[in-house]
Amino acid sequence: MTDPKMMAQMTGGAGFIAALDQSGGSTPGALKAYGVPESDYATEAGMFEAIHQMRVRIITAPSFTGQKVLAAILFEKTMDGQADGVPVPTALWNRGVVPFLKMDKGLEDEANGVQLMKPIPGLDPLLERAVKLGVFGTKMRSVIKAANREGIAAIVKQQFAIAEQIIGHGLMPIIEPEVSIKAPDREAIEDILLDEITKALDAMTGDKQVMLKLSIPAKPDLYAPLIGHLRVTRVVALSGGYARAEACEHLAHNHGMIGSFSRALLEDLRHGMTDGEFDAALAAAIDEIYTASVVKA
Protein backbone atom coordinates (compact mmCIF):
# COMPACT_ATOMS: atom_id res chain seq x y z
CA MET A 1 0.00 0.00 0.00
CA THR A 2 1.48 3.35 -1.05
CA ASP A 3 2.10 5.94 1.65
CA PRO A 4 -0.87 8.37 1.52
CA LYS A 5 1.27 11.44 2.30
CA MET A 6 3.76 10.55 -0.42
CA MET A 7 0.90 9.80 -2.80
CA ALA A 8 -0.68 13.20 -2.14
CA GLN A 9 2.65 14.90 -2.83
CA MET A 10 3.20 13.03 -6.09
CA THR A 11 -0.37 13.63 -7.22
CA GLY A 12 -0.74 17.32 -6.50
CA GLY A 13 2.52 18.77 -5.26
CA ALA A 14 4.22 21.68 -7.01
CA GLY A 15 7.77 20.90 -8.02
CA PHE A 16 9.86 18.36 -9.95
CA ILE A 17 11.72 15.07 -9.57
CA ALA A 18 15.51 14.92 -9.24
CA ALA A 19 17.01 11.96 -11.12
CA LEU A 20 20.05 10.85 -9.11
CA ASP A 21 20.16 7.40 -10.64
CA GLN A 22 23.23 7.19 -12.88
CA SER A 23 24.19 3.51 -13.01
CA GLY A 24 27.53 1.79 -13.62
CA GLY A 25 27.80 2.68 -17.29
CA SER A 26 27.01 6.38 -16.90
CA THR A 27 28.76 6.95 -13.57
CA PRO A 28 32.27 7.74 -14.92
CA GLY A 29 30.83 10.46 -17.16
CA ALA A 30 28.79 11.93 -14.33
CA LEU A 31 31.84 12.00 -12.05
CA LYS A 32 34.02 13.55 -14.75
CA ALA A 33 31.47 16.33 -15.28
CA TYR A 34 31.45 16.84 -11.51
CA GLY A 35 35.24 17.23 -11.52
CA VAL A 36 36.28 13.75 -10.37
CA PRO A 37 38.39 12.07 -13.10
CA GLU A 38 38.74 8.30 -13.41
CA SER A 39 42.30 8.58 -12.08
CA ASP A 40 40.83 9.52 -8.69
CA TYR A 41 39.42 6.03 -8.12
CA ALA A 42 41.15 2.73 -8.87
CA THR A 43 38.26 0.30 -8.55
CA GLU A 44 34.56 -0.01 -9.25
CA ALA A 45 33.95 0.17 -5.52
CA GLY A 46 35.88 3.44 -5.42
CA MET A 47 33.80 4.79 -8.30
CA PHE A 48 30.54 3.98 -6.55
CA GLU A 49 31.79 5.50 -3.31
CA ALA A 50 32.70 8.72 -5.17
CA ILE A 51 29.26 8.98 -6.80
CA HIS A 52 27.60 8.19 -3.46
CA GLN A 53 29.48 11.07 -1.84
CA MET A 54 28.32 13.37 -4.64
CA ARG A 55 24.70 12.32 -4.21
CA VAL A 56 24.81 12.66 -0.43
CA ARG A 57 26.22 16.15 -0.86
CA ILE A 58 23.26 16.98 -3.09
CA ILE A 59 20.49 15.55 -0.95
CA THR A 60 21.86 17.05 2.28
CA ALA A 61 22.36 20.53 0.79
CA PRO A 62 20.10 23.20 2.37
CA SER A 63 18.29 23.89 -0.91
CA PHE A 64 17.36 20.24 -1.55
CA THR A 65 13.99 19.93 0.18
CA GLY A 66 10.45 18.94 -0.63
CA GLN A 67 9.49 22.58 -1.02
CA LYS A 68 10.53 22.39 -4.69
CA VAL A 69 11.96 18.87 -5.14
CA LEU A 70 8.99 16.52 -4.90
CA ALA A 71 10.99 13.31 -5.26
CA ALA A 72 14.36 11.82 -6.09
CA ILE A 73 15.15 8.69 -8.12
CA LEU A 74 17.98 6.64 -6.62
CA PHE A 75 20.42 4.08 -7.97
CA GLU A 76 20.22 0.77 -6.06
CA LYS A 77 23.56 1.28 -4.27
CA THR A 78 22.44 4.77 -3.23
CA MET A 79 19.19 3.38 -1.84
CA ASP A 80 21.21 0.91 0.23
CA GLY A 81 23.59 3.60 1.50
CA GLN A 82 23.27 6.19 4.24
CA ALA A 83 23.05 9.97 4.55
CA ASP A 84 22.81 11.98 7.76
CA GLY A 85 23.37 8.72 9.64
CA VAL A 86 20.20 7.04 8.32
CA PRO A 87 19.24 5.09 5.17
CA VAL A 88 19.11 7.40 2.14
CA PRO A 89 15.32 6.93 1.56
CA THR A 90 14.73 7.95 5.19
CA ALA A 91 17.05 10.94 4.85
CA LEU A 92 15.13 12.06 1.77
CA TRP A 93 11.69 11.76 3.35
CA ASN A 94 12.97 13.56 6.45
CA ARG A 95 13.53 16.48 4.06
CA GLY A 96 10.11 16.05 2.45
CA VAL A 97 11.45 14.38 -0.71
CA VAL A 98 9.75 11.16 -1.89
CA PRO A 99 12.23 8.32 -2.66
CA PHE A 100 12.08 6.29 -5.89
CA LEU A 101 14.36 3.47 -7.09
CA LYS A 102 15.81 2.92 -10.56
CA MET A 103 15.36 -0.83 -10.94
CA ASP A 104 16.11 -1.71 -14.56
CA LYS A 105 19.42 -3.32 -15.54
CA GLY A 106 20.14 -1.55 -18.82
CA LEU A 107 19.11 -2.00 -22.43
CA GLU A 108 19.08 -4.76 -25.01
CA ASP A 109 20.65 -4.22 -28.45
CA GLU A 110 18.50 -2.23 -30.85
CA ALA A 111 15.81 -4.14 -32.78
CA ASN A 112 12.80 -2.75 -34.66
CA GLY A 113 14.04 0.76 -33.93
CA VAL A 114 13.93 0.35 -30.13
CA GLN A 115 15.96 -0.91 -27.19
CA LEU A 116 13.95 -3.01 -24.77
CA MET A 117 15.02 -3.47 -21.16
CA LYS A 118 17.31 -6.36 -20.32
CA PRO A 119 15.89 -9.05 -18.02
CA ILE A 120 15.79 -7.99 -14.36
CA PRO A 121 16.90 -10.96 -12.25
CA GLY A 122 15.91 -10.89 -8.60
CA LEU A 123 13.29 -8.19 -9.15
CA ASP A 124 10.90 -9.37 -6.43
CA PRO A 125 13.56 -9.43 -3.67
CA LEU A 126 14.76 -5.99 -4.81
CA LEU A 127 11.23 -4.60 -4.61
CA GLU A 128 10.74 -6.16 -1.18
CA ARG A 129 13.93 -4.50 0.03
CA ALA A 130 12.81 -1.16 -1.42
CA VAL A 131 9.50 -1.39 0.44
CA LYS A 132 11.28 -2.10 3.72
CA LEU A 133 13.50 0.94 3.18
CA GLY A 134 10.49 3.23 2.69
CA VAL A 135 10.76 3.68 -1.07
CA PHE A 136 7.55 4.91 -2.72
CA GLY A 137 8.06 3.81 -6.32
CA THR A 138 10.38 2.68 -9.09
CA LYS A 139 11.63 3.81 -12.48
CA MET A 140 12.52 1.77 -15.57
CA ARG A 141 13.83 3.02 -18.91
CA SER A 142 13.60 1.88 -22.52
CA VAL A 143 14.66 3.83 -25.65
CA ILE A 144 12.86 4.46 -28.95
CA LYS A 145 14.87 5.55 -32.00
CA ALA A 146 12.53 5.02 -34.96
CA ALA A 147 8.82 5.18 -35.82
CA ASN A 148 8.39 1.40 -35.89
CA ARG A 149 5.00 0.54 -34.41
CA GLU A 150 5.97 -3.08 -33.73
CA GLY A 151 9.01 -1.99 -31.74
CA ILE A 152 7.15 0.76 -29.85
CA ALA A 153 4.29 -1.62 -29.02
CA ALA A 154 6.84 -4.13 -27.67
CA ILE A 155 8.36 -1.48 -25.39
CA VAL A 156 4.98 -0.44 -24.02
CA LYS A 157 3.95 -4.08 -23.50
CA GLN A 158 7.17 -4.86 -21.60
CA GLN A 159 6.97 -1.72 -19.46
CA PHE A 160 3.34 -2.24 -18.46
CA ALA A 161 3.84 -5.96 -17.73
CA ILE A 162 6.64 -5.18 -15.28
CA ALA A 163 4.60 -2.27 -13.89
CA GLU A 164 1.94 -4.79 -12.83
CA GLN A 165 4.60 -6.70 -10.88
CA ILE A 166 5.76 -3.48 -9.21
CA ILE A 167 2.20 -2.46 -8.30
CA GLY A 168 1.81 -5.89 -6.71
CA HIS A 169 4.43 -4.86 -4.15
CA GLY A 170 2.53 -1.67 -3.30
CA LEU A 171 4.96 0.54 -5.22
CA MET A 172 4.31 3.23 -7.83
CA PRO A 173 5.98 2.45 -11.19
CA ILE A 174 7.42 5.21 -13.35
CA ILE A 175 7.30 3.98 -16.95
CA GLU A 176 9.99 5.63 -19.09
CA PRO A 177 9.95 4.92 -22.85
CA GLU A 178 12.49 7.59 -23.84
CA VAL A 179 12.21 8.95 -27.38
CA SER A 180 15.55 10.01 -28.84
CA ILE A 181 15.43 13.75 -29.51
CA LYS A 182 17.80 13.08 -32.43
CA ALA A 183 15.38 10.78 -34.25
CA PRO A 184 14.51 12.23 -37.69
CA ASP A 185 10.95 10.90 -37.43
CA ARG A 186 10.49 12.02 -33.83
CA GLU A 187 6.97 13.43 -34.27
CA ALA A 188 5.77 10.18 -35.84
CA ILE A 189 7.38 8.20 -32.99
CA GLU A 190 5.59 10.32 -30.40
CA ASP A 191 2.22 9.95 -32.13
CA ILE A 192 2.58 6.14 -32.12
CA LEU A 193 3.80 6.14 -28.52
CA LEU A 194 0.82 8.21 -27.39
CA ASP A 195 -1.53 5.74 -29.06
CA GLU A 196 0.18 2.64 -27.60
CA ILE A 197 0.39 4.06 -24.07
CA THR A 198 -3.28 5.10 -24.20
CA LYS A 199 -4.30 1.56 -25.18
CA ALA A 200 -2.22 0.09 -22.34
CA LEU A 201 -3.69 2.52 -19.80
CA ASP A 202 -7.23 1.79 -20.96
CA ALA A 203 -6.58 -1.93 -20.45
CA MET A 204 -5.59 -1.53 -16.78
CA THR A 205 -8.02 -2.80 -14.17
CA GLY A 206 -9.08 -1.96 -10.64
CA ASP A 207 -7.65 1.20 -9.12
CA LYS A 208 -4.12 0.72 -10.47
CA GLN A 209 -2.09 3.76 -11.48
CA VAL A 210 1.30 4.50 -13.00
CA MET A 211 3.50 7.50 -13.60
CA LEU A 212 4.97 8.26 -17.01
CA LYS A 213 8.42 9.72 -17.71
CA LEU A 214 8.55 10.91 -21.31
CA SER A 215 10.83 12.93 -23.54
CA ILE A 216 9.56 16.49 -23.93
CA PRO A 217 7.46 16.19 -27.11
CA ALA A 218 8.24 18.00 -30.34
CA LYS A 219 4.62 19.22 -30.41
CA PRO A 220 3.81 21.06 -27.15
CA ASP A 221 1.03 19.52 -25.06
CA LEU A 222 0.96 16.34 -27.18
CA TYR A 223 0.68 14.31 -23.99
CA ALA A 224 -2.20 16.28 -22.48
CA PRO A 225 -4.55 13.26 -22.85
CA LEU A 226 -2.14 11.20 -20.74
CA ILE A 227 -1.87 13.90 -18.08
CA GLY A 228 -5.64 13.79 -17.69
CA HIS A 229 -5.97 9.99 -17.79
CA LEU A 230 -7.47 8.42 -14.66
CA ARG A 231 -4.72 5.75 -14.61
CA VAL A 232 -1.90 8.31 -14.55
CA THR A 233 -0.68 9.81 -11.29
CA ARG A 234 1.78 12.20 -12.95
CA VAL A 235 3.56 12.78 -16.25
CA VAL A 236 7.17 13.90 -15.89
CA ALA A 237 9.76 14.91 -18.46
CA LEU A 238 13.33 13.79 -18.94
CA SER A 239 15.83 16.33 -20.26
CA GLY A 240 16.93 13.90 -22.97
CA GLY A 241 20.31 15.49 -23.66
CA TYR A 242 19.16 19.11 -23.70
CA ALA A 243 21.13 21.55 -21.58
CA ARG A 244 19.08 22.86 -18.66
CA ALA A 245 18.07 26.19 -20.20
CA GLU A 246 16.79 24.56 -23.39
CA ALA A 247 15.10 21.72 -21.51
CA CYS A 248 13.32 24.21 -19.26
CA GLU A 249 12.24 26.32 -22.24
CA HIS A 250 10.61 23.29 -23.88
CA LEU A 251 9.13 22.04 -20.61
CA ALA A 252 7.46 25.38 -19.92
CA HIS A 253 5.32 24.89 -23.06
CA ASN A 254 3.87 21.57 -21.85
CA HIS A 255 1.06 22.20 -19.38
CA GLY A 256 0.74 19.74 -16.51
CA MET A 257 4.14 18.15 -17.23
CA ILE A 258 6.88 18.49 -14.61
CA GLY A 259 10.62 17.93 -14.88
CA SER A 260 12.58 14.83 -13.91
CA PHE A 261 16.07 15.92 -14.83
CA SER A 262 19.48 14.38 -14.22
CA ARG A 263 22.31 15.96 -16.21
CA ALA A 264 20.36 19.19 -16.57
CA LEU A 265 20.05 19.40 -12.78
CA LEU A 266 23.69 18.62 -12.05
CA GLU A 267 25.46 20.44 -14.88
CA ASP A 268 26.82 23.35 -12.80
CA LEU A 269 27.90 21.34 -9.73
CA ARG A 270 31.64 20.78 -9.15
CA HIS A 271 33.53 18.74 -6.58
CA GLY A 272 35.90 21.60 -5.77
CA MET A 273 33.18 24.08 -4.79
CA THR A 274 32.84 25.21 -1.21
CA ASP A 275 29.63 24.07 0.45
CA GLY A 276 28.23 27.56 0.01
CA GLU A 277 29.11 27.69 -3.68
CA PHE A 278 27.74 24.19 -4.18
CA ASP A 279 24.39 24.99 -2.57
CA ALA A 280 24.08 28.27 -4.46
CA ALA A 281 24.61 26.48 -7.80
CA LEU A 282 22.20 23.71 -6.81
CA ALA A 283 19.59 26.22 -5.63
CA ALA A 284 19.77 28.09 -8.94
CA ALA A 285 19.23 24.85 -10.88
CA ILE A 286 16.36 23.83 -8.61
CA ASP A 287 14.68 27.22 -9.03
CA GLU A 288 14.98 27.10 -12.83
CA ILE A 289 13.54 23.57 -13.16
CA TYR A 290 10.84 24.27 -10.56
CA THR A 291 9.72 27.36 -12.46
CA ALA A 292 9.54 25.48 -15.78
CA SER A 293 7.53 22.75 -14.05
CA VAL A 294 4.92 24.97 -12.40
CA VAL A 295 4.84 28.24 -14.41
CA LYS A 296 3.71 27.52 -17.97
CA ALA A 297 3.93 29.58 -21.11
C-alpha positions as CSV (number, residue, x, y, z in Angstrom):
1,M,0.0,0.0,0.0
2,T,1.5,3.3,-1.1
3,D,2.1,5.9,1.7
4,P,-0.9,8.4,1.5
5,K,1.3,11.4,2.3
6,M,3.8,10.5,-0.4
7,M,0.9,9.8,-2.8
8,A,-0.7,13.2,-2.1
9,Q,2.6,14.9,-2.8
10,M,3.2,13.0,-6.1
11,T,-0.4,13.6,-7.2
12,G,-0.7,17.3,-6.5
13,G,2.5,18.8,-5.3
14,A,4.2,21.7,-7.0
15,G,7.8,20.9,-8.0
16,F,9.9,18.4,-10.0
17,I,11.7,15.1,-9.6
18,A,15.5,14.9,-9.2
19,A,17.0,12.0,-11.1
20,L,20.0,10.9,-9.1
21,D,20.2,7.4,-10.6
22,Q,23.2,7.2,-12.9
23,S,24.2,3.5,-13.0
24,G,27.5,1.8,-13.6
25,G,27.8,2.7,-17.3
26,S,27.0,6.4,-16.9
27,T,28.8,6.9,-13.6
28,P,32.3,7.7,-14.9
29,G,30.8,10.5,-17.2
30,A,28.8,11.9,-14.3
31,L,31.8,12.0,-12.1
32,K,34.0,13.6,-14.8
33,A,31.5,16.3,-15.3
34,Y,31.5,16.8,-11.5
35,G,35.2,17.2,-11.5
36,V,36.3,13.7,-10.4
37,P,38.4,12.1,-13.1
38,E,38.7,8.3,-13.4
39,S,42.3,8.6,-12.1
40,D,40.8,9.5,-8.7
41,Y,39.4,6.0,-8.1
42,A,41.2,2.7,-8.9
43,T,38.3,0.3,-8.5
44,E,34.6,0.0,-9.3
45,A,33.9,0.2,-5.5
46,G,35.9,3.4,-5.4
47,M,33.8,4.8,-8.3
48,F,30.5,4.0,-6.6
49,E,31.8,5.5,-3.3
50,A,32.7,8.7,-5.2
51,I,29.3,9.0,-6.8
52,H,27.6,8.2,-3.5
53,Q,29.5,11.1,-1.8
54,M,28.3,13.4,-4.6
55,R,24.7,12.3,-4.2
56,V,24.8,12.7,-0.4
57,R,26.2,16.2,-0.9
58,I,23.3,17.0,-3.1
59,I,20.5,15.5,-0.9
60,T,21.9,17.1,2.3
61,A,22.4,20.5,0.8
62,P,20.1,23.2,2.4
63,S,18.3,23.9,-0.9
64,F,17.4,20.2,-1.6
65,T,14.0,19.9,0.2
66,G,10.4,18.9,-0.6
67,Q,9.5,22.6,-1.0
68,K,10.5,22.4,-4.7
69,V,12.0,18.9,-5.1
70,L,9.0,16.5,-4.9
71,A,11.0,13.3,-5.3
72,A,14.4,11.8,-6.1
73,I,15.1,8.7,-8.1
74,L,18.0,6.6,-6.6
75,F,20.4,4.1,-8.0
76,E,20.2,0.8,-6.1
77,K,23.6,1.3,-4.3
78,T,22.4,4.8,-3.2
79,M,19.2,3.4,-1.8
80,D,21.2,0.9,0.2
81,G,23.6,3.6,1.5
82,Q,23.3,6.2,4.2
83,A,23.1,10.0,4.5
84,D,22.8,12.0,7.8
85,G,23.4,8.7,9.6
86,V,20.2,7.0,8.3
87,P,19.2,5.1,5.2
88,V,19.1,7.4,2.1
89,P,15.3,6.9,1.6
90,T,14.7,8.0,5.2
91,A,17.1,10.9,4.8
92,L,15.1,12.1,1.8
93,W,11.7,11.8,3.4
94,N,13.0,13.6,6.5
95,R,13.5,16.5,4.1
96,G,10.1,16.0,2.4
97,V,11.4,14.4,-0.7
98,V,9.7,11.2,-1.9
99,P,12.2,8.3,-2.7
100,F,12.1,6.3,-5.9
101,L,14.4,3.5,-7.1
102,K,15.8,2.9,-10.6
103,M,15.4,-0.8,-10.9
104,D,16.1,-1.7,-14.6
105,K,19.4,-3.3,-15.5
106,G,20.1,-1.6,-18.8
107,L,19.1,-2.0,-22.4
108,E,19.1,-4.8,-25.0
109,D,20.6,-4.2,-28.4
110,E,18.5,-2.2,-30.9
111,A,15.8,-4.1,-32.8
112,N,12.8,-2.8,-34.7
113,G,14.0,0.8,-33.9
114,V,13.9,0.4,-30.1
115,Q,16.0,-0.9,-27.2
116,L,14.0,-3.0,-24.8
117,M,15.0,-3.5,-21.2
118,K,17.3,-6.4,-20.3
119,P,15.9,-9.1,-18.0
120,I,15.8,-8.0,-14.4
121,P,16.9,-11.0,-12.3
122,G,15.9,-10.9,-8.6
123,L,13.3,-8.2,-9.1
124,D,10.9,-9.4,-6.4
125,P,13.6,-9.4,-3.7
126,L,14.8,-6.0,-4.8
127,L,11.2,-4.6,-4.6
128,E,10.7,-6.2,-1.2
129,R,13.9,-4.5,0.0
130,A,12.8,-1.2,-1.4
131,V,9.5,-1.4,0.4
132,K,11.3,-2.1,3.7
133,L,13.5,0.9,3.2
134,G,10.5,3.2,2.7
135,V,10.8,3.7,-1.1
136,F,7.6,4.9,-2.7
137,G,8.1,3.8,-6.3
138,T,10.4,2.7,-9.1
139,K,11.6,3.8,-12.5
140,M,12.5,1.8,-15.6
141,R,13.8,3.0,-18.9
142,S,13.6,1.9,-22.5
143,V,14.7,3.8,-25.6
144,I,12.9,4.5,-28.9
145,K,14.9,5.5,-32.0
146,A,12.5,5.0,-35.0
147,A,8.8,5.2,-35.8
148,N,8.4,1.4,-35.9
149,R,5.0,0.5,-34.4
150,E,6.0,-3.1,-33.7
151,G,9.0,-2.0,-31.7
152,I,7.2,0.8,-29.9
153,A,4.3,-1.6,-29.0
154,A,6.8,-4.1,-27.7
155,I,8.4,-1.5,-25.4
156,V,5.0,-0.4,-24.0
157,K,3.9,-4.1,-23.5
158,Q,7.2,-4.9,-21.6
159,Q,7.0,-1.7,-19.5
160,F,3.3,-2.2,-18.5
161,A,3.8,-6.0,-17.7
162,I,6.6,-5.2,-15.3
163,A,4.6,-2.3,-13.9
164,E,1.9,-4.8,-12.8
165,Q,4.6,-6.7,-10.9
166,I,5.8,-3.5,-9.2
167,I,2.2,-2.5,-8.3
168,G,1.8,-5.9,-6.7
169,H,4.4,-4.9,-4.1
170,G,2.5,-1.7,-3.3
171,L,5.0,0.5,-5.2
172,M,4.3,3.2,-7.8
173,P,6.0,2.5,-11.2
174,I,7.4,5.2,-13.3
175,I,7.3,4.0,-16.9
176,E,10.0,5.6,-19.1
177,P,9.9,4.9,-22.8
178,E,12.5,7.6,-23.8
179,V,12.2,9.0,-27.4
180,S,15.6,10.0,-28.8
181,I,15.4,13.8,-29.5
182,K,17.8,13.1,-32.4
183,A,15.4,10.8,-34.2
184,P,14.5,12.2,-37.7
185,D,10.9,10.9,-37.4
186,R,10.5,12.0,-33.8
187,E,7.0,13.4,-34.3
188,A,5.8,10.2,-35.8
189,I,7.4,8.2,-33.0
190,E,5.6,10.3,-30.4
191,D,2.2,9.9,-32.1
192,I,2.6,6.1,-32.1
193,L,3.8,6.1,-28.5
194,L,0.8,8.2,-27.4
195,D,-1.5,5.7,-29.1
196,E,0.2,2.6,-27.6
197,I,0.4,4.1,-24.1
198,T,-3.3,5.1,-24.2
199,K,-4.3,1.6,-25.2
200,A,-2.2,0.1,-22.3
201,L,-3.7,2.5,-19.8
202,D,-7.2,1.8,-21.0
203,A,-6.6,-1.9,-20.5
204,M,-5.6,-1.5,-16.8
205,T,-8.0,-2.8,-14.2
206,G,-9.1,-2.0,-10.6
207,D,-7.7,1.2,-9.1
208,K,-4.1,0.7,-10.5
209,Q,-2.1,3.8,-11.5
210,V,1.3,4.5,-13.0
211,M,3.5,7.5,-13.6
212,L,5.0,8.3,-17.0
213,K,8.4,9.7,-17.7
214,L,8.5,10.9,-21.3
215,S,10.8,12.9,-23.5
216,I,9.6,16.5,-23.9
217,P,7.5,16.2,-27.1
218,A,8.2,18.0,-30.3
219,K,4.6,19.2,-30.4
220,P,3.8,21.1,-27.1
221,D,1.0,19.5,-25.1
222,L,1.0,16.3,-27.2
223,Y,0.7,14.3,-24.0
224,A,-2.2,16.3,-22.5
225,P,-4.5,13.3,-22.9
226,L,-2.1,11.2,-20.7
227,I,-1.9,13.9,-18.1
228,G,-5.6,13.8,-17.7
229,H,-6.0,10.0,-17.8
230,L,-7.5,8.4,-14.7
231,R,-4.7,5.8,-14.6
232,V,-1.9,8.3,-14.5
233,T,-0.7,9.8,-11.3
234,R,1.8,12.2,-12.9
235,V,3.6,12.8,-16.2
236,V,7.2,13.9,-15.9
237,A,9.8,14.9,-18.5
238,L,13.3,13.8,-18.9
239,S,15.8,16.3,-20.3
240,G,16.9,13.9,-23.0
241,G,20.3,15.5,-23.7
242,Y,19.2,19.1,-23.7
243,A,21.1,21.5,-21.6
244,R,19.1,22.9,-18.7
245,A,18.1,26.2,-20.2
246,E,16.8,24.6,-23.4
247,A,15.1,21.7,-21.5
248,C,13.3,24.2,-19.3
249,E,12.2,26.3,-22.2
250,H,10.6,23.3,-23.9
251,L,9.1,22.0,-20.6
252,A,7.5,25.4,-19.9
253,H,5.3,24.9,-23.1
254,N,3.9,21.6,-21.8
255,H,1.1,22.2,-19.4
256,G,0.7,19.7,-16.5
257,M,4.1,18.2,-17.2
258,I,6.9,18.5,-14.6
259,G,10.6,17.9,-14.9
260,S,12.6,14.8,-13.9
261,F,16.1,15.9,-14.8
262,S,19.5,14.4,-14.2
263,R,22.3,16.0,-16.2
264,A,20.4,19.2,-16.6
265,L,20.0,19.4,-12.8
266,L,23.7,18.6,-12.0
267,E,25.5,20.4,-14.9
268,D,26.8,23.3,-12.8
269,L,27.9,21.3,-9.7
270,R,31.6,20.8,-9.2
271,H,33.5,18.7,-6.6
272,G,35.9,21.6,-5.8
273,M,33.2,24.1,-4.8
274,T,32.8,25.2,-1.2
275,D,29.6,24.1,0.5
276,G,28.2,27.6,0.0
277,E,29.1,27.7,-3.7
278,F,27.7,24.2,-4.2
279,D,24.4,25.0,-2.6
280,A,24.1,28.3,-4.5
281,A,24.6,26.5,-7.8
282,L,22.2,23.7,-6.8
283,A,19.6,26.2,-5.6
284,A,19.8,28.1,-8.9
285,A,19.2,24.9,-10.9
286,I,16.4,23.8,-8.6
287,D,14.7,27.2,-9.0
288,E,15.0,27.1,-12.8
289,I,13.5,23.6,-13.2
290,Y,10.8,24.3,-10.6
291,T,9.7,27.4,-12.5
292,A,9.5,25.5,-15.8
293,S,7.5,22.8,-14.1
294,V,4.9,25.0,-12.4
295,V,4.8,28.2,-14.4
296,K,3.7,27.5,-18.0
297,A,3.9,29.6,-21.1
